[in-house]
Amino acid sequence: MKMNENEQKKIASAIVLKAREECRKKKINPYIAIGAFIDETIRELSTLNTDDKVADFLVSIAGKVKSGIYRKKKSG
């Protein structure tokens, strides 16, 4: 059965949260941990898309950060 986008996001978020917890247990600086995750993700995306497309994606995320979307409480 194929998962929809929301189901995939929930599962992916749960996996990432487990990894973040492991990094906290190992006392890895959050910026280093997240930086490593972002680096690996960018490497993977770069094999699937053009550099411009990956850069546009990252700029989009940066815009969301600047707008405060990640500080807002999640509903549900």
Order of alpha helices (4+ residues) and beta strands (2+ residues): alpha-alpha-alpha
